[in-house]
Amino acid sequence: PAGRVPQPPSLNKVGTRLFEVFSNQVQRNIEYLQEDLKDPFNKIPKRISEQTETLAQEAKNVFLETPEGLEEPEYTVVGTQGSYEIRDYSGYSVAETAMGKLDDVASAGKAFNSLAAYIFGANEDQQSMPMTTPVTTTSAGEMRFYLSENKIPEPLDKSTAPIDSESGSIRIVEIPAARLAVRKFTGFVTDGEIARQKESLMQSLELDGVELDVPHGAVVPHVIFQYNPPYTLPIVRRNEIAVPVRGKVDDIENVTDIREQWDIATNGEVDEAAVTEAVTSSQKAGASQTSGTDSDKQ
């Protein structure tokens, strides 16, 4: 009709998706109720106790750096140096979708809601999965949820799924094992804060002689890990920025030893240029010793 403002197609899709997720949740609650009614004197008090524990845990997580009760990707800390640490991550699976800049709240919100809908049942198996941590965003413009389930359901088919075209479709991606240099920071994550944290991390890695795992001249990619729900106090929020490295762990430990020795010798007044020179000399000496050992073997 004339004068009628058409409704954006994306709103129809988002509305349909939210309705499907809500329907799935209602269906699960009905199934829980039917199961509880088979043995109401035992199961209903148990259900109430479980829900009370969940609410108490959520309240506690407001004050925690890392939320309790949530699974996260496995990693091993293989080296620690001042403001960052080196971690070896095992491979894992994620649900991924495209997003815009972190400062674009609407775009980030759409991406998060798309992923949340997927794990809460908007998938081919209508399977609900537990929330995990951290929420990952990449320098390539993707948002990821870690998947801890052994059986991972397929996302809804792109041709029929009510997916917001601006957020893109959900993809299941296998993240390969990697060694990452990781720097923690608190507060809220913005594009400006990411730039500052990345610059600081890159400077530290260069100073310590840690080699980046990227082709020469290429832009260094990064990932952001955000561990906390939105209501967590900013001062305790655990955010991390990570870049790929291939430096030897022995090199990191050697830098730490040199810094500690220099700090003691100068009563805490550390000359970074002198430390860098000492680190470089130490690394060259180590390489020379290794070369000499190899020659002796020959």
Number of C-alpha atoms within 10 A of each C-alpha: 5 4 5 6 7 7 8 8 11 15 13 14 16 18 15 15 21 17 13 17 22 16 13 18 16 12 12 13 12 12 12 14 15 12 13 17 13 11 10 14 10 11 16 17 12 13 15 11 11 12 12 12 12 13 11 11 14 17 13 13 19 19 17 16 18 20 22 12 13 13 15 17 16 12 16 11 14 15 18 16 18 9 12 19 17 26 22 17 17 14 13 16 19 20 22 23 23 24 23 19 17 18 12 12 11 13 17 21 15 21 26 21 16 26 23 17 19 25 24 18 22 28 20 13 12 19 16 18 16 11 18 18 22 24 19 20 24 18 13 13 14 19 25 24 24 21 23 19 10 7 8 17 19 17 21 20 13 12 7 7 16 22 26 19 13 13 23 17 20 23 16 17 15 11 13 10 13 16 22 24 27 25 20 17 18 15 14 15 18 13 11 10 13 21 12 11 17 19 12 14 21 16 12 16 19 12 17 20 18 19 13 19 16 14 8 8 6 7 8 15 13 18 21 22 20 22 21 23 16 11 12 22 17 16 13 16 26 21 24 23 24 24 22 20 20 15 19 14 14 11 18 20 15 15 23 18 14 15 22 12 13 19 15 11 11 10 8 12 10 15 12 12 10 11 19 18 12 16 22 16 12 16 16 12 12 13 12 12 12 12 11 12 11 10 9 8 6 6
